[in-house]
């Protein structure tokens, strides 16, 4: 695949300082240039001031200038304006207004962590010692940005921009409602869902394993129990463990681990997923506020303020 990752997102919020503090506690490293970094992906989150919360921009990594040439051909065929040069192309997705850039950038190489030993019937990977997950006490540090989920008032137009325009591939679909799209070997890097207003639903951040998902969420909730949204659970589409929290602007942020990896496109068959199965395999049922964030009406009327 010529595209290889979701490199960064820029989110707009009315309360930059408060939201920035949240993502620092979440485990992202703030820099003097206003960018927040992950352990492996580098600068991957920027927070800017906007009247209401929204996804402002995202950047996608590509391998070679030839990949950009292919994308310019695709965008021209869709009659989508763009700007760019030999190393970067930028276009605005018409339905959501999100600015998307594709740039030639190096791939991220992640150093594997030592596998977590698990005991099971007839299988002892850990003998005469406690599980490593219960002994960890260091801070949580997300390894990389995994994906962003955006609500679109015309998800078909938005989906076509990412697939026919940029070259994302469909991993799974919820008919007429949402599509899980990938620009890497991860099951999805962007999820586009039909919504009454354009908004950012959540960003998702990879951690080492399910223990780090739980430890990260519990630390955030110790500071503020009202941050809890949904978890712990395991998704069906993507198969990842998850726990969702809410930042001070109203955006959700997800710790995840163990995402499906699609290395060979020929061996993966996209599924049509419907109902609860499309949301989770096990765990507590999603609260109404996950499906319809509480500030959607305010976002629709332009009366939104920080949560």
Order of alpha helices (4+ residues) and beta strands (2+ residues): beta-alpha-beta-beta-beta-beta-alpha-beta-beta-beta-alpha-beta-alpha-beta-beta-beta-beta-alpha-beta-beta-beta-beta-beta-alpha-alpha
